[in-house]
Amino acid sequence: MRPSRVDNCSIERTLAVVGEKWTFIVLREAFLGVRRFGDFQAATGAPRQVLSARLSRLIEEGMLRKAPYQEPGQRQRDEYRLTSKGMDLYPILVALMHWGDRHLADPEGPPVALTHRDCGAPVTLRLICDEGHELPGPWAVTPLPGPGDRSGRLSSPDGRDR
């Protein structure tokens, strides 16, 4: 019998870091260019303690970094900027947004449309293999054991990989 869970699942580990609502709301605003605490709070409506905890966690996990700034006549403060690790989450945010647009948008339609800055065409996400083939859906994907697999979960009962 195969185990029912994977002890080193990348999805589970990712959700442990970003799987809380306020985390994605903060990231959404960071991708929209928000950098300062007060601006995050105004844009999200997050309670101060919640926002502070989310920003701290995103810094701790290496998705945001602090950058000092100082307004004339004011004390030095920190801005929050996306790191390359944080930028790697953009396709996930877009995928969540597109899912919400398809299944949860108001009758008038989605509140935001993403377009390519250079040509103005709508932005979409696609699954494409390394050979350039566009995949029509999850049925076109075969999960195989990766180098970190410890579960044996992706092996067939006769021991051959699926």
C-alpha positions in Angstrom: 0.0 0.0 0.0 1.3 3.5 -0.9 1.5 6.2 1.8 -1.3 8.7 1.7 0.9 11.8 2.3 4.2 13.1 1.2 6.5 14.3 4.0 8.5 16.7 1.8 5.7 18.1 -0.4 6.7 21.4 -2.1 3.0 22.5 -2.2 2.6 21.9 1.6 5.9 23.7 2.3 4.9 26.6 0.2 1.5 26.9 1.8 3.2 26.9 5.2 4.9 30.1 4.1 2.3 31.9 2.0 -0.9 30.1 2.7 -2.5 32.8 4.8 -5.0 35.3 3.3 -3.1 38.5 4.4 0.2 37.2 3.0 -1.2 37.2 -0.5 -3.0 40.5 0.0 0.3 42.1 1.1 2.1 40.5 -1.9 -0.6 41.8 -4.2 0.1 45.3 -3.1 3.9 44.8 -3.3 3.5 43.8 -6.9 1.4 46.9 -7.5 4.3 49.0 -6.2 3.3 49.6 -2.6 6.4 49.8 -0.4 5.6 51.7 2.8 3.9 50.3 5.9 1.2 53.1 6.0 0.5 52.5 2.3 0.1 48.8 2.8 -2.2 49.4 5.7 -4.4 51.9 3.7 -4.5 49.6 0.6 -5.3 46.4 2.5 -7.2 47.4 5.5 -5.1 44.9 7.5 -4.9 45.5 11.3 -1.6 47.0 12.2 -0.4 43.9 14.2 -1.5 41.5 11.4 0.3 43.6 8.7 3.4 43.9 10.9 3.5 40.1 11.4 3.0 39.4 7.7 5.7 41.8 6.6 8.1 40.3 9.2 7.3 36.8 7.9 7.8 37.7 4.3 11.2 39.3 5.2 12.1 36.3 7.3 11.3 34.0 4.4 13.3 36.1 2.0 10.4 37.3 -0.2 10.7 41.0 0.9 13.6 43.0 2.1 13.8 46.3 4.0 15.3 49.3 2.3 15.8 52.5 4.4 14.3 55.8 3.3 14.0 59.2 4.9 11.6 62.0 4.2 13.1 65.5 4.8 12.7 66.4 8.4 11.6 62.9 9.4 13.3 59.9 11.0 14.6 57.1 8.9 12.1 54.4 8.1 12.0 51.2 6.0 10.3 50.4 2.8 9.5 46.8 1.8 10.7 45.6 -1.6 10.2 42.3 -3.4 13.2 40.1 -3.7 13.7 37.7 -6.6 12.2 34.9 -4.4 9.2 37.1 -3.9 9.0 37.9 -7.6 8.8 34.2 -8.3 5.4 34.2 -6.7 3.9 36.5 -9.3 2.6 33.7 -11.6 0.9 32.2 -8.5 -0.9 35.5 -7.8 -1.9 35.8 -11.4 -3.2 32.2 -11.4 -5.3 32.9 -8.3 -6.6 36.1 -9.8 -7.6 34.4 -13.0 -9.3 31.6 -11.2 -11.2 34.2 -9.1 -12.1 36.1 -12.3 -13.6 33.0 -13.9 -15.4 31.7 -10.9 -16.1 34.5 -8.4 -16.1 37.9 -10.3 -19.1 40.2 -10.1 -21.6 40.0 -13.0 -19.9 43.1 -14.5 -16.7 41.2 -14.8 -13.2 41.2 -13.2 -12.1 44.3 -11.3 -8.6 44.2 -12.9 -7.3 43.3 -16.3 -3.6 42.5 -16.7 -2.1 43.5 -20.0 1.4 43.4 -21.5 3.0 46.7 -21.0 4.7 46.7 -24.4 1.8 45.7 -26.7 -1.3 46.0 -24.5 -2.5 42.4 -25.1 -4.1 40.5 -22.2 -1.8 38.5 -20.0 -2.6 34.8 -19.6 -0.9 31.9 -17.9 -0.3 28.6 -19.7 1.4 25.3 -18.9 4.1 24.7 -21.4 6.7 21.8 -21.4 10.4 22.4 -22.0 9.8 21.4 -25.7 7.3 24.2 -26.1 4.1 22.2 -26.2 1.1 23.9 -24.6 -0.7 21.5 -22.3 -4.5 21.5 -22.4 -4.9 20.6 -18.7 -3.7 18.5 -15.8 -4.5 15.2 -17.6 -1.6 16.0 -20.0 0.9 16.0 -17.1 2.6 12.9 -15.7 3.9 13.3 -12.2 7.2 11.4 -11.8 9.4 10.9 -8.7 11.8 13.8 -8.3 15.3 13.6 -6.9 13.9 14.5 -3.4 11.1 11.8 -3.4 11.1 9.8 -0.2 7.5 8.5 -0.3 7.5 6.0 -3.1 4.0 7.4 -3.8 4.6 8.1 -7.5 5.6 4.5 -8.2 3.2 1.9 -9.5 2.5 -1.2 -7.4 5.0 -3.2 -9.6 7.8 -0.8 -8.8 7.9 1.0 -12.1 7.6 4.7 -12.3 4.3 6.0 -13.6 
